[in-house]
Amino acid sequence: MSNQAGSLNGFRDKILAEPDVILEDRDIMRALVAANDRSLGGNVIDLRGVAMARLETRLDRLEDTHRSVIAAAYDNLAGTQQIHRAVLSLMEPVTFEEFLATLAGDVASILRIDCLRLVLETAPGSGAVEAGQYGDSLLLTEPGFVASYLRNSRGAAPGRDIVLRRVRPDAAEVYGPTAAWLGSEALLRLDFGDGCLPGMLVLGAEDPEHFCPSHATDLLAFLAGIFERQMRRWLS
C-alpha cells in the first residue's frame, strides 16, 4: 500500500509540474471527461463537457479541411510543374518531324498519359502531307471532324475549347486499336488563326478517372495556347 501511495504521489507531482502534458493529449482528456460524466450520474448534464465535445468535433472538421486544402495545393503545384516541363520540351525541336516525335514521346511521358494524338483538318486537294510519314501521332481528317468529335454523347455541341470525358465508342477514329483500353480523354481545340482550319490535341489515359468533367482546365488551356503558337510556326 505504501508503494502504491508513493507511486500515486509521484504521478500527482508530475502532473502538477507539467499539466500541459495532460491537456495536450486528446485521449487522456476524453477519458477524464467521460469519467467525470459517469460520476455525475444519468440525471445531470455537464454543459461544459457538451461544449467541449462540440468544439472537438469542429476542430476535427477544420483539420480535415486543412489537410484537403494542403493536398490540393500540392496537386496543383505538381500539375503546374508537369505542364511547364511539357512546354519546354515542345520548344526544343527544330523540325516538324522532331516536334511530333517529342509530342508522342517526351510530352506524353511528362504528362503521364498513355496516348497523345494531334488532329489536323485538311481541305480536299490542299496538297497536305500524308500523316503516315509522321507516325501515329498525327491524324489528318476532313473539315468538320473536330467539331463533330467534340460533341457530347447527346449530340449537342459543348461550346468549350477543352472537354474532359470518358472515352466514347467512336474513339477508334482517333486512337485506332488503342481506343480499346483507354478510359478517359482530354480534348483541346486548337485555333491556328484566320484562314486555317482548326485542329485538336487529344490526350488519352487508361484510367477512367484521369480526365473528369469536374477537373479544372486552366493548365490544359495554357498548354493548348502554347501548342497553337508552336504549330503556327510549322504551318507558316
ABEGO torsion letter per residue (X at the ends): XAAAAAAAAAAAAAAAABAAAAAABAAAAAAAAAAAAAAAEAABBBAAAAAAAAAAAAAAAAAAAAAAAAAAAAAAAAAAAAAAAAAAAAAABABAAAAAAAAABAAAAAAGBABBBBBBBBBBGAGBBBAAAAEAABBBBBBGAAAAAABBAAGBBAGBABBBBBBBAAAAAAAEAAAAABABBBBBBBBAEBGBBBBBBBBBBABAAABBAABBAAAAAAAAAAAAAAAAAAAX
